[in-house]
Each structure stands twice: as structure tokens, then as C-alpha cells.
Amino acid sequence: MPSKLFIISYGIASFLALTFSPALTQQLQGAVGANLSFTTIEAEASTNQTNGKVITMSALPSAKDSTPEMEASARSFVQLTAKGDYLQVARVPTANTLVLRHCIPDAPTGGGLPATLSLHVNGIFRQSLILTSKYNWLYGEEGLNGHSNDPAAGQAHVFWDESRFIISGGIKQGDIIRLQKDAQDSAAFYRIDLLDLELATSAPAPAAGTFLSVTDFGANGSDTEDDTAAIWKCIAAAKEQGKTVWIPRGTYRQNKKLTLDGVVLSGEGMWLTTIIGTEEKGTWSGDMGFNLLGDGSSVRNLFFDSEAHTSRSTGGKPITGNATNWLVENVWVTHTNTGIWMAGRQVTVRGCRIRSTYADGINMNSGASNNLIEHNHVRGSGDDATSQKLVPKILIRDQVKTAITSHS
């Protein structure tokens, strides 16, 4: 299947020409490609070394075909099977984080399995990467894109998922990293599509006296207790006092969506502040996140994930809203129905990453107008990377560098 790289069926140039002045159209056409802070390395790249197997789609598929190589970036991947099989990458940037797009076997009855894969740096074991197949391996009648977790439901698809890791001790330019199946790594196979390497940084706290921290209202980012009530109390107090909601580094659990009415909310960074959805809605998808209303609402510097999974049919829209002059910036969403589902005016969505959603990555709807979507990266969406529905005026600039495969 071709990657979904364009937002509008008749092309960005035509759309800009219809909507904006000739000078602005020319300016925007010259600015192609999102500004990204990470480097993507394809597993099968000729600069890498492997004693595993490189698997590539060798012929055009039929409408009913479903294979891992069809869904892989560049339609190729590396498979490690035997003890000692490895993928070695020599041309790496300085980094302290790793994203691995991978596929390991499903459980015999569905629902996923955990397994480790070993990371070596310059020939020395560095750490075990804990992977899971919980969020991929969906099944259904051949060619009909079913979303069951039961292998008995039919043909498998949605083979790929992404896992994020802090690299212990980091790596520097010129290091050699190796992903290897060691004795303790128990999966029958490890399919590796690509790696993202990044030198991640933290976002500073707002100025003293301008914010309220969710931890002062009882939220705890280092335990497994639910934090919904504490976050809501902080939001209510911040609105009353005209202050920012601050969510420091940690992992917080949320069981329902909360409203931001003209409130600014910020975490410490998409690698440091995590919100986990825990309440299943229908068949899947933790219910969490924020609904932006009013004027000036903002969500920044957060990572959203979900404990639940299976079908795309209900729930799971962590960023929604219909407001004016609102901002979503440096937000990372994965394993939900959609990433950002929004309406309103003077909306900016910037620097966001949407990965492994069951439907749209970013959806503009309900007559949204005069909005800016820029420097975002969408990969593995089950529907459009970015879509518009009855949107008369939307400026989409440098929206996606690579919208790599969709599993619809």
C-alpha cells in the first residue's frame, strides 16, 4: 500500500492556490519537510550490518494480501531468529533515546506477549529492551481490515508497533550499536523496521508564581494510583487563579477526559511526562486526555499512551476541542483511536508525533478555519495521517516528513 503523504486529494499546491495569495503560496511551496529532532535509520539500510534476514516486498500485492513487508517502511525489514542474530548500526548520531519499530510474535490465543532484545554499544552489552506485541497483531476476514485480537477471527494485519527507550548512558556520534538476540531474549523472531535516535531534552517549568503543580493536589508520577481527581483539582484551581497547570516528569494515570476552558497545561517534555489512559471504553482505548474549550487553551510537552487495546471503533481521542486561539505543541500520542481531533479557529498544532493510532492522526473538522498545522510527524496511523472535513480555510505547512504506512 502506498504511504499516505498528502493531506488533500487534489494536492497541496492546488489547495494553497485556491486558498491563499500567490506570494504566500510560493513561499509555502518552497518550505518542504518538517523540522524533526530525531534521526530515522532504516533497518535494511546498506550502511548497516546483519547476519539476520532482510525481507523485502518483491511484487505488487493484491487487494487482499497482508504481510509485514507491506506495512513496513520502504516495504523492507530485518528479521532476527537464531541466538546471536544481530542488526548493527554504525552511523549513529549523539542520542539518549531510542524508538524501535518492531514486530514480535503474538500469543497463541491473541493479546500479545512480552520479550526482551539486547542492546550492545561498541561491543559491550548495555541494556535489555522490553518489547511487547500487545498493540499489534489484529485479525479479521480476508481483505476487510478486522480489528479482533483473536487469531481465529481471520487474516492477521497491523504487524508493527513502536517502543520507546531511554538509552542507559547515552550514545555519541561514532559509536556502534547492535540489536542482538542473546540467550535471555526468548521471542521466536524479532522483526525490525527502523530506529529513531534522538538527543531528548526537558522543557523548563513556567516562571515561579505563574503555575500550579498537579503534585501539590495529590498526583504522584511514581506510583500506580489513579491521578484523575488530583489533575482535575489542579486544573480548576489554575483556571480560578489564572495560572498554568504544570505536570512534572513522571507517569500519571487518568481514567476520563478532563476539560481545559482557557487553561494552559504543560508537562516537562514528551520523553519525561507521561499520561496513561486506564479506563476501557467499549472494546479498547484508555480514556484520558483533554478537551479544549474557550479561548487560549493549550497542551504542551506530554506523552499519551493507553493500557487498553483491540478495536478502533470507540473512545480514545486524547486531544479534542472546539475553541479559539488554542495550541497543541510537542505532544506525542500512541495506541489510541485518533491523535488529535479538533475544531475551532486560530488553532496551532506544532511539533507533535502521532504513532500507531487505529484511525486518523490529526483530524480537522466541524468547520475549523484559519488554523496552522506544522512540523508534525505521523507514522502507523490506521486512517489518514491528517484529514480535513468541511474545512474552508486551513494552512497546513511542513505537516509530515514521512507518514509511514497505514494499517487500514
C-alpha positions in Angstrom: 0.0 0.0 0.0 1.3 3.5 -0.8 2.2 5.7 2.2 -0.3 8.4 2.9 1.8 11.5 2.3 -0.7 14.1 1.2 -3.5 15.7 3.1 -5.8 16.7 0.3 -6.8 14.6 -2.7 -6.0 17.4 -5.2 -2.6 18.2 -3.8 -1.2 20.9 -1.5 -0.2 23.2 -4.3 -3.7 23.4 -5.8 -5.2 23.8 -2.3 -2.8 26.7 -1.4 -3.5 28.4 -4.8 -7.2 28.3 -4.1 -7.0 29.5 -0.5 -4.1 31.9 -0.1 -2.4 34.7 -2.0 0.1 33.9 -4.8 3.0 35.2 -2.7 2.2 33.1 0.3 1.6 30.1 -1.9 5.0 30.4 -3.4 6.6 30.9 0.0 5.0 27.8 1.4 5.8 25.6 -1.6 9.4 26.4 -1.0 9.3 25.2 2.6 9.1 21.4 2.3 9.6 18.9 5.1 9.0 19.0 8.8 11.7 20.1 11.2 12.4 17.0 13.3 14.7 16.5 16.2 15.3 12.7 15.6 17.2 10.7 13.0 15.5 7.7 11.4 17.6 4.7 10.3 16.0 2.0 8.2 16.9 -1.5 9.5 17.7 -2.7 5.9 19.9 0.3 5.0 23.1 -0.7 3.2 25.2 1.1 5.8 24.1 -1.4 8.4 25.3 -5.0 9.0 23.2 -8.0 9.9 23.5 -11.8 9.9 19.7 -11.9 10.0 17.4 -12.0 7.1 16.4 -9.0 5.0 12.8 -9.4 3.9 11.5 -7.1 1.1 8.2 -6.9 -0.8 9.2 -8.3 -4.2 5.9 -7.9 -6.1 2.8 -5.7 -6.1 0.3 -7.1 -3.6 -3.3 -7.9 -4.3 -6.2 -6.2 -2.6 -6.5 -9.0 -0.1 -2.8 -9.5 0.7 -1.5 -8.8 4.2 2.2 -9.2 5.1 4.7 -7.5 7.4 6.7 -6.2 4.5 3.6 -4.4 3.1 3.3 -2.4 6.3 7.0 -1.8 6.8 8.7 1.5 5.9 10.2 1.1 2.5 8.5 -2.3 2.3 11.5 -3.9 3.9 12.7 -5.1 7.3 15.3 -7.2 9.1 14.4 -10.4 10.9 16.5 -11.9 13.7 15.6 -15.5 14.5 18.6 -17.5 15.9 20.6 -16.8 19.0 23.4 -14.4 18.0 21.5 -12.8 15.2 22.0 -9.1 15.1 21.4 -5.8 13.4 24.4 -3.4 13.7 24.2 0.3 13.0 27.5 2.3 12.8 26.4 5.7 11.6 24.6 7.0 14.7 24.1 10.5 16.0 24.7 11.5 19.6 21.5 10.4 21.3 20.0 9.4 24.7 16.7 7.9 23.4 15.7 5.2 21.0 12.4 4.3 19.3 12.3 0.8 17.8 9.6 -0.1 15.3 9.3 -3.8 15.7 7.2 -7.0 15.5 7.5 -10.0 17.8 5.1 -13.0 17.8 1.6 -12.8 19.2 0.3 -15.1 21.9 -1.3 -18.3 20.5 -4.7 -17.0 21.5 -4.0 -13.3 20.9 -3.5 -10.4 23.1 0.3 -10.2 22.8 3.5 -11.4 24.5 6.4 -9.6 26.1 10.1 -10.3 25.2 13.4 -8.7 25.6 16.0 -7.8 22.9 19.6 -6.9 23.8 21.3 -3.6 23.1 25.1 -3.6 22.7 27.2 -0.4 22.3 30.7 -0.7 20.9 30.6 -4.4 21.5 29.5 -4.3 25.2 26.1 -5.2 26.4 24.3 -2.0 27.5 20.7 -3.0 28.4 17.7 -5.2 27.7 14.9 -3.6 25.7 11.5 -4.8 26.8 9.1 -5.2 23.8 5.5 -6.4 23.5 3.1 -7.4 20.9 0.1 -6.2 22.9 -0.8 -3.4 20.5 -0.4 -5.0 17.1 -1.5 -8.4 15.5 -5.1 -7.7 14.8 -7.2 -10.2 12.9 -10.3 -10.3 10.6 -11.9 -11.7 7.5 -9.5 -11.5 4.5 -9.4 -8.1 2.9 -11.8 -6.5 5.4 -9.5 -5.0 7.9 -10.9 -6.7 11.0 -9.9 -5.4 14.5 -10.2 -8.6 16.6 -7.4 -9.7 19.0 -8.5 -13.4 18.4 -6.4 -15.2 15.7 -9.4 -17.3 15.0 -11.1 -14.2 13.5 -9.1 -14.5 10.3 -6.2 -12.9 8.5 -3.5 -11.1 10.5 -2.5 -7.5 9.9 -1.2 -4.5 11.9 2.1 -6.1 12.3 4.2 -3.2 13.6 4.4 -1.3 16.9 6.8 1.2 18.3 8.6 1.1 21.7 10.5 4.0 23.4 13.6 3.6 25.4 16.0 5.9 27.4 19.5 4.7 26.4 21.4 4.0 29.6 24.5 6.2 29.5 23.5 7.5 26.0 25.5 7.1 22.8 27.7 9.5 20.9 28.4 10.1 17.3 30.7 7.4 16.0 29.5 4.7 18.4 28.4 1.3 17.0 25.1 0.0 18.3 23.9 -3.6 17.9 20.5 -5.1 18.5 21.1 -8.7 19.2 19.1 -11.8 20.1 21.0 -13.1 23.2 20.4 -16.2 25.3 17.8 -14.4 27.5 15.9 -13.0 24.6 13.0 -15.5 24.2 10.9 -14.4 21.2 10.8 -16.8 18.3 11.7 -13.9 16.0 12.4 -10.1 16.1 11.4 -8.1 13.1 13.0 -4.6 13.0 11.7 -2.0 10.6 13.5 1.1 11.7 15.1 3.0 14.6 14.7 6.7 15.6 17.6 8.2 17.6 17.3 11.5 19.4 19.0 13.6 22.0 16.0 14.5 24.1 15.8 17.4 26.4 13.4 18.6 29.1 11.0 21.5 28.9 11.5 24.1 31.7 8.9 24.8 34.3 6.9 28.0 33.9 8.2 31.0 35.8 7.9 31.0 39.6 4.5 32.1 40.8 2.8 31.5 37.4 1.9 27.8 37.8 0.3 25.2 40.0 1.8 21.7 40.1 -0.5 18.6 40.0 1.7 17.1 42.6 0.5 19.8 45.1 -3.0 18.4 44.6 -2.1 14.7 45.3 -0.9 13.5 41.9 2.1 11.1 42.1 4.1 10.3 39.0 6.0 7.5 40.6 3.2 5.1 41.7 0.4 3.2 40.1 -2.6 5.0 41.7 -5.1 7.0 39.6 -4.4 10.7 39.3 -7.5 11.9 37.6 -9.0 13.7 40.6 -5.8 15.4 41.5 -5.2 16.7 38.0 -8.8 18.0 37.8 -8.4 19.8 41.1 -5.3 21.5 39.8 -7.0 22.5 36.6 -9.9 24.0 38.4 -7.6 26.0 40.8 -5.4 27.1 37.9 -8.4 28.5 36.0 -9.6 30.4 39.0 -6.2 31.9 39.7 -5.2 32.4 36.0 -2.2 30.1 36.3 -0.6 27.3 34.2 -1.1 23.7 35.1 2.4 22.0 35.5 2.8 18.2 35.3 6.4 17.4 36.2 8.3 14.3 35.0 6.7 11.0 35.9 3.9 8.7 34.8 0.4 9.7 35.7 -2.8 7.6 35.3 -6.1 9.1 34.1 -9.4 7.4 33.7 -11.5 10.1 32.0 -11.0 13.1 29.8 -10.8 16.5 31.5 -11.8 19.9 30.2 -9.5 22.9 29.7 -11.5 26.0 29.4 -9.0 28.7 28.6 -6.3 26.9 30.7 -2.7 26.3 29.7 -1.3 22.8 30.7 2.3 21.8 30.3 4.5 18.7 31.0 8.2 18.5 31.3 8.6 17.0 27.9 7.3 14.3 25.6 10.1 11.9 26.9 9.6 12.8 30.6 5.9 13.4 31.4 3.6 10.5 30.5 -0.2 10.2 30.9 -1.6 6.7 30.7 -5.2 6.0 29.9 -6.6 3.2 32.1 -10.4 3.1 31.6 -11.6 1.0 28.7 -14.3 2.5 26.5 -16.2 -0.2 24.6 -13.7 -2.7 23.3 -10.5 -0.7 23.8 -8.6 2.5 24.4 -7.8 4.1 27.7 -10.0 7.2 28.2 -7.7 10.2 29.1 -6.5 13.5 27.8 -8.1 16.9 27.5 -11.0 18.6 25.7 -10.0 22.2 24.9 -12.7 24.9 25.1 -12.9 28.6 25.4 -10.1 31.0 24.4 -6.4 30.3 24.8 -6.4 26.7 25.9 -3.0 24.9 25.5 -1.5 21.4 25.9 2.3 21.1 25.6 5.2 18.7 26.3 3.4 15.5 27.1 3.3 11.8 26.0 0.0 10.0 25.9 -0.3 6.2 25.9 -3.1 3.6 26.6 -3.2 0.4 28.6 -6.1 -0.9 26.7 -6.3 -2.1 23.1 -8.1 -4.0 20.3 -10.7 -2.3 18.1 -10.6 1.3 16.7 -14.4 1.7 16.9 -14.8 3.7 20.2 -13.2 6.2 22.5 -9.5 7.1 22.6 -9.2 10.7 21.4 -6.8 12.3 23.9 -6.8 15.8 22.4 -10.2 17.2 21.3 -11.8 20.6 21.3 -13.7 23.4 19.7 -12.2 26.6 20.8 -10.4 29.8 19.7 -6.7 30.6 19.8 -5.6 27.3 21.2 -2.2 25.4 20.9 -1.1 21.8 20.9 2.7 21.6 20.9 5.3 18.9 21.4 2.6 16.3 22.2 3.2 12.6 21.4 0.2 10.2 21.2 0.2 6.5 20.6 -2.1 3.5 20.9 -5.3 5.5 20.8 -8.2 5.8 18.3 -7.0 9.2 16.9 -4.2 11.5 18.0 -5.8 15.0 17.7 -9.4 15.6 16.8 -10.2 19.3 16.7 -12.3 22.2 15.5 -12.3 25.9 16.1 -10.3 28.9 14.9 -6.7 30.1 15.3 -5.6 26.6 16.3 -1.9 25.7 16.1 -0.6 22.1 16.2 3.1 22.1 16.1 5.9 19.6 16.8 3.7 16.7 17.6 4.2 13.0 16.9 1.3 10.6 16.3 2.2 6.9 16.2 0.2 3.6 15.9 -3.3 5.1 16.1 -6.3 3.0 15.0 -7.8 5.8 12.9 -6.7 9.4 12.0 -3.5 11.0 13.2 -4.8 14.7 13.1 -8.3 15.4 12.1 -9.7 19.0 11.4 -13.5 19.0 11.4 -16.7 20.9 12.1 -15.8 24.0 10.0 -12.4 24.6 11.6 -10.8 27.6 10.0 -7.7 29.8 10.0 -5.5 27.1 11.6 -1.8 26.2 11.3 -0.6 22.6 11.4 3.2 22.4 11.1 6.3 20.3 11.8 4.4 17.2 12.9 5.3 13.5 12.3 2.7 10.8 11.8 3.5 7.1 11.4 1.4 3.9 11.5 -2.0 5.6 11.6 -5.0 3.3 10.8 -6.5 6.1 8.6 -5.3 9.4 7.3 -2.2 11.0 8.7 -4.0 14.3 8.6 -7.5 14.8 7.3 -9.9 17.7 6.9 -13.7 17.5 6.9 -15.6 20.6 5.6 -12.7 22.9 6.5 -12.8 26.0 4.3 -9.5 27.6 5.5 -6.7 25.6 6.9 -3.0 26.3 6.5 -1.1 23.0 6.6 2.7 23.7 6.3 5.5 21.2 6.6 3.0 18.8 8.0 4.6 15.4 7.7 8.0 14.4 6.6 7.1 10.7 6.5 3.7 9.2 7.1 5.0 5.7 7.1 2.3 3.1 6.3 -1.3 2.9 7.4 -2.9 -0.3 8.6 -6.3 0.5 7.1 
